[in-house]
Amino acid sequence: MNNAWFKFFLVGSELACTILAGLFIGDYLDNVFNTQQTFTLSGVVLGSISGFIIMFKILNKFKKG
């Protein structure tokens, strides 16, 4: 397995997982509290922000090592 492809796969999957986690948790909270899409949008935004933070940390670690 090519090590560079694994690094790109790891970064992309971490970003996608955090965004999807925010989406699903926000959707669940919208159903529990009977709101329109407030928590879903908030979850996607927070998931995106945390995903990009994790992505930059992983890329910096790969850059150093």
BAKE-740886 format. One record per atom (N, C-alpha, C): residue number from 1; residue in three letters; atom name; x, y, z. Coordinates in Angstrom, 3 decimals, always signed. Each point is the difference from the previous one (the first is absolute). Layout:
N
(r NUM 'ALA' 'CA' (X Y Z))
...
# end
This chain:
65
(r 1 'MET' 'N' (+0.844 -1.176 +0.000))
(r 1 'MET' 'CA' (-0.844 +1.176 +0.000))
(r 1 'MET' 'C' (+0.892 +1.242 +0.000))
(r 2 'ASN' 'N' (-0.385 +0.941 -0.817))
(r 2 'ASN' 'CA' (+0.748 +1.245 -0.076))
(r 2 'ASN' 'C' (-0.318 +0.855 +1.226))
(r 3 'ASN' 'N' (+1.020 +0.429 +0.696))
(r 3 'ASN' 'CA' (-0.169 +0.739 +1.245))
(r 3 'ASN' 'C' (-0.662 +1.357 -0.218))
(r 4 'ALA' 'N' (+0.260 +0.660 -1.129))
(r 4 'ALA' 'CA' (-0.590 +1.310 -0.274))
(r 4 'ALA' 'C' (-1.509 -0.122 -0.181))
(r 5 'TRP' 'N' (-0.452 -1.032 -0.683))
(r 5 'TRP' 'CA' (-1.443 -0.189 -0.192))
(r 5 'TRP' 'C' (-0.701 -0.256 +1.327))
(r 6 'PHE' 'N' (+0.646 -0.730 +0.881))
(r 6 'PHE' 'CA' (-0.581 -0.254 +1.313))
(r 6 'PHE' 'C' (-0.151 +1.292 +0.790))
(r 7 'LYS' 'N' (+0.962 +0.890 -0.097))
(r 7 'LYS' 'CA' (-0.079 +1.281 +0.699))
(r 7 'LYS' 'C' (-1.172 +0.831 -0.520))
(r 8 'PHE' 'N' (-0.164 +0.043 -1.315))
(r 8 'PHE' 'CA' (-1.111 +0.748 -0.575))
(r 8 'PHE' 'C' (-1.335 -0.621 +0.385))
(r 9 'PHE' 'N' (-0.067 -1.329 +0.030))
(r 9 'PHE' 'CA' (-1.214 -0.684 +0.405))
(r 9 'PHE' 'C' (-0.328 +0.301 +1.458))
(r 10 'LEU' 'N' (+1.002 +0.013 +0.850))
(r 10 'LEU' 'CA' (-0.202 +0.282 +1.417))
(r 10 'LEU' 'C' (-0.527 +1.413 +0.210))
(r 11 'VAL' 'N' (+0.573 +0.962 -0.676))
(r 11 'VAL' 'CA' (-0.437 +1.390 +0.143))
(r 11 'VAL' 'C' (-1.435 +0.160 -0.497))
(r 12 'GLY' 'N' (-0.305 -0.558 -1.148))
(r 12 'GLY' 'CA' (-1.351 +0.122 -0.555))
(r 12 'GLY' 'C' (-1.043 -0.703 +0.833))
(r 13 'SER' 'N' (+0.337 -1.165 +0.509))
(r 13 'SER' 'CA' (-0.984 -0.735 +0.800))
(r 13 'SER' 'C' (-0.248 +0.680 +1.343))
(r 14 'GLU' 'N' (+1.018 +0.577 +0.610))
(r 14 'GLU' 'CA' (-0.192 +0.736 +1.245))
(r 14 'GLU' 'C' (-0.903 +1.207 -0.215))
(r 15 'LEU' 'N' (+0.206 +0.714 -1.093))
(r 15 'LEU' 'CA' (-0.820 +1.167 -0.300))
(r 15 'LEU' 'C' (-1.444 -0.418 -0.244))
(r 16 'ALA' 'N' (-0.197 -1.041 -0.789))
(r 16 'ALA' 'CA' (-1.350 -0.461 -0.299))
(r 16 'ALA' 'C' (-0.705 -0.529 +1.243))
(r 17 'CYS' 'N' (+0.700 -0.714 +0.840))
(r 17 'CYS' 'CA' (-0.615 -0.571 +1.211))
(r 17 'CYS' 'C' (-0.455 +1.077 +0.970))
(r 18 'THR' 'N' (+0.776 +1.051 +0.163))
(r 18 'THR' 'CA' (-0.402 +1.046 +0.933))
(r 18 'THR' 'C' (-1.210 +0.778 -0.532))
(r 19 'ILE' 'N' (-0.037 +0.240 -1.300))
(r 19 'ILE' 'CA' (-1.150 +0.695 -0.581))
(r 19 'ILE' 'C' (-1.253 -0.864 +0.104))
(r 20 'LEU' 'N' (+0.130 -1.281 -0.316))
(r 20 'LEU' 'CA' (-1.151 -0.894 +0.094))
(r 20 'LEU' 'C' (-0.457 -0.196 +1.437))
(r 21 'ALA' 'N' (+0.932 -0.042 +0.924))
(r 21 'ALA' 'CA' (-0.377 -0.119 +1.412))
(r 21 'ALA' 'C' (-0.803 +1.222 +0.440))
(r 22 'GLY' 'N' (+0.437 +1.183 -0.385))
(r 22 'GLY' 'CA' (-0.760 +1.211 +0.315))
(r 22 'GLY' 'C' (-1.378 -0.006 -0.630))
(r 23 'LEU' 'N' (-0.097 -0.508 -1.222))
(r 23 'LEU' 'CA' (-1.280 -0.087 -0.695))
(r 23 'LEU' 'C' (-0.959 -0.941 +0.722))
(r 24 'PHE' 'N' (+0.467 -1.200 +0.331))
(r 24 'PHE' 'CA' (-0.871 -0.985 +0.629))
(r 24 'PHE' 'C' (-0.388 +0.383 +1.432))
(r 25 'ILE' 'N' (+0.940 +0.538 +0.751))
(r 25 'ILE' 'CA' (-0.314 +0.433 +1.364))
(r 25 'ILE' 'C' (-0.970 +1.175 -0.029))
(r 26 'GLY' 'N' (+0.218 +0.939 -0.916))
(r 26 'GLY' 'CA' (-0.919 +1.136 -0.125))
(r 26 'GLY' 'C' (-1.388 -0.430 -0.429))
(r 27 'ASP' 'N' (-0.090 -0.957 -0.913))
(r 27 'ASP' 'CA' (-1.301 -0.509 -0.431))
(r 27 'ASP' 'C' (-0.719 -0.708 +1.147))
(r 28 'TYR' 'N' (+0.741 -0.765 +0.770))
(r 28 'TYR' 'CA' (-0.586 -0.680 +1.155))
(r 28 'TYR' 'C' (-0.541 +1.014 +1.009))
(r 29 'LEU' 'N' (+0.788 +1.043 +0.284))
(r 29 'LEU' 'CA' (-0.447 +1.015 +0.956))
(r 29 'LEU' 'C' (-1.207 +0.774 -0.531))
(r 30 'ASP' 'N' (-0.067 +0.233 -1.314))
(r 30 'ASP' 'CA' (-1.175 +0.648 -0.575))
(r 30 'ASP' 'C' (-1.242 -0.857 +0.188))
(r 31 'ASN' 'N' (+0.148 -1.298 -0.132))
(r 31 'ASN' 'CA' (-1.149 -0.886 +0.205))
(r 31 'ASN' 'C' (-0.400 -0.073 +1.469))
(r 32 'VAL' 'N' (+0.962 +0.021 +0.900))
(r 32 'VAL' 'CA' (-0.311 -0.080 +1.432))
(r 32 'VAL' 'C' (-0.690 +1.271 +0.482))
(r 33 'PHE' 'N' (+0.547 +1.156 -0.377))
(r 33 'PHE' 'CA' (-0.533 +1.262 +0.485))
(r 33 'PHE' 'C' (-1.041 +0.613 -0.928))
(r 34 'ASN' 'N' (-0.329 -0.692 -1.083))
(r 34 'ASN' 'CA' (-1.054 +0.404 -0.928))
(r 34 'ASN' 'C' (+0.249 +1.395 -0.581))
(r 35 'THR' 'N' (+1.226 +0.246 -0.443))
(r 35 'THR' 'CA' (+0.348 +1.261 -0.651))
(r 35 'THR' 'C' (+0.134 -0.238 -1.492))
(r 36 'GLN' 'N' (+0.043 +1.050 -0.775))
(r 36 'GLN' 'CA' (+0.065 -0.144 -1.454))
(r 36 'GLN' 'C' (+1.342 -0.610 -0.426))
(r 37 'GLN' 'N' (+1.000 +0.814 -0.179))
(r 37 'GLN' 'CA' (+1.328 -0.497 -0.364))
(r 37 'GLN' 'C' (+1.102 +0.777 +0.706))
(r 38 'THR' 'N' (-0.310 +0.491 +1.143))
(r 38 'THR' 'CA' (+0.954 +0.819 +0.742))
(r 38 'THR' 'C' (+1.228 -0.800 +0.403))
(r 39 'PHE' 'N' (-0.217 -1.143 +0.624))
(r 39 'PHE' 'CA' (+1.113 -0.806 +0.476))
(r 39 'PHE' 'C' (+0.742 -0.681 -1.150))
(r 40 'THR' 'N' (-0.714 -0.311 -1.066))
(r 40 'THR' 'CA' (+0.663 -0.625 -1.153))
(r 40 'THR' 'C' (+1.003 +0.959 -0.630))
(r 41 'LEU' 'N' (-0.430 +1.225 -0.221))
(r 41 'LEU' 'CA' (+0.920 +0.994 -0.580))
(r 41 'LEU' 'C' (+1.154 +0.304 +0.946))
(r 42 'SER' 'N' (-0.316 +0.114 +1.287))
(r 42 'SER' 'CA' (+1.067 +0.246 +0.979))
(r 42 'SER' 'C' (+0.975 -1.168 +0.053))
(r 43 'GLY' 'N' (-0.526 -1.218 -0.076))
(r 43 'GLY' 'CA' (+0.856 -1.185 +0.018))
(r 43 'GLY' 'C' (+0.911 -0.080 -1.206))
(r 44 'VAL' 'N' (-0.534 +0.348 -1.172))
(r 44 'VAL' 'CA' (+0.834 -0.032 -1.209))
(r 44 'VAL' 'C' (+1.092 +1.062 +0.076))
(r 45 'VAL' 'N' (-0.342 +1.179 +0.486))
(r 45 'VAL' 'CA' (+1.002 +1.068 +0.118))
(r 45 'VAL' 'C' (+1.079 -0.384 +1.014))
(r 46 'LEU' 'N' (-0.419 -0.477 +1.165))
(r 46 'LEU' 'CA' (+0.984 -0.403 +1.011))
(r 46 'LEU' 'C' (+0.815 -1.210 -0.452))
(r 47 'GLY' 'N' (-0.641 -0.936 -0.691))
(r 47 'GLY' 'CA' (+0.723 -1.147 -0.539))
(r 47 'GLY' 'C' (+1.023 +0.408 -1.044))
(r 48 'SER' 'N' (-0.368 +0.976 -0.829))
(r 48 'SER' 'CA' (+0.940 +0.486 -1.015))
(r 48 'SER' 'C' (+1.191 +0.698 +0.637))
(r 49 'ILE' 'N' (-0.272 +0.829 +0.977))
(r 49 'ILE' 'CA' (+1.091 +0.716 +0.679))
(r 49 'ILE' 'C' (+0.932 -0.979 +0.693))
(r 50 'SER' 'N' (-0.574 -0.938 +0.738))
(r 50 'SER' 'CA' (+0.859 -0.965 +0.690))
(r 50 'SER' 'C' (+0.716 -0.913 -0.985))
(r 51 'GLY' 'N' (-0.648 -0.324 -1.113))
(r 51 'GLY' 'CA' (+0.653 -0.819 -1.023))
(r 51 'GLY' 'C' (+1.205 +0.689 -0.609))
(r 52 'PHE' 'N' (-0.134 +1.293 -0.271))
(r 52 'PHE' 'CA' (+1.133 +0.724 -0.563))
(r 52 'PHE' 'C' (+1.125 +0.168 +1.012))
(r 53 'ILE' 'N' (-0.357 +0.173 +1.269))
(r 53 'ILE' 'CA' (+1.041 +0.080 +1.033))
(r 53 'ILE' 'C' (+0.766 -1.315 +0.081))
(r 54 'ILE' 'N' (-0.727 -1.118 +0.007))
(r 54 'ILE' 'CA' (+0.651 -1.317 +0.034))
(r 54 'ILE' 'C' (+0.832 -0.212 -1.256))
(r 55 'MET' 'N' (-0.533 +0.433 -1.153))
(r 55 'MET' 'CA' (+0.724 -0.159 -1.259))
(r 55 'MET' 'C' (+1.334 +0.751 +0.040))
(r 56 'PHE' 'N' (-0.001 +1.235 +0.490))
(r 56 'PHE' 'CA' (+1.237 +0.770 +0.071))
(r 56 'PHE' 'C' (+0.987 -0.605 +0.985))
(r 57 'LYS' 'N' (-0.494 -0.561 +1.108))
(r 57 'LYS' 'CA' (+0.896 -0.658 +0.950))
(r 57 'LYS' 'C' (+0.645 -1.233 -0.618))
(r 58 'ILE' 'N' (-0.780 -0.783 -0.726))
(r 58 'ILE' 'CA' (+0.551 -1.199 -0.648))
(r 58 'ILE' 'C' (+1.005 +0.384 -1.077))
(r 59 'LEU' 'N' (-0.328 +1.007 -0.794))
(r 59 'LEU' 'CA' (+0.925 +0.430 -1.061))
(r 59 'LEU' 'C' (+1.295 +0.558 +0.571))
(r 60 'ASN' 'N' (-0.079 +0.733 +1.115))
(r 60 'ASN' 'CA' (+1.218 +0.500 +0.633))
(r 60 'ASN' 'C' (+0.843 -1.141 +0.550))
(r 61 'LYS' 'N' (-0.656 -1.027 +0.529))
(r 61 'LYS' 'CA' (+0.725 -1.164 +0.508))
(r 61 'LYS' 'C' (+0.699 -0.729 -1.137))
(r 62 'PHE' 'N' (-0.671 -0.134 -1.152))
(r 62 'PHE' 'CA' (+0.617 -0.649 -1.159))
(r 62 'PHE' 'C' (+1.134 +0.840 -0.554))
(r 63 'LYS' 'N' (-0.149 +1.318 +0.070))
(r 63 'LYS' 'CA' (+1.039 +0.892 -0.509))
(r 63 'LYS' 'C' (+1.270 -0.093 +0.840))
(r 64 'LYS' 'N' (-0.166 -0.122 +1.320))
(r 64 'LYS' 'CA' (+1.152 -0.102 +0.896))
(r 64 'LYS' 'C' (+0.671 -1.373 -0.084))
(r 65 'GLY' 'N' (-0.828 -1.027 -0.160))
(r 65 'GLY' 'CA' (+0.535 -1.362 +0.037))
(r 65 'GLY' 'C' (+0.213 -0.546 -1.316))
# end
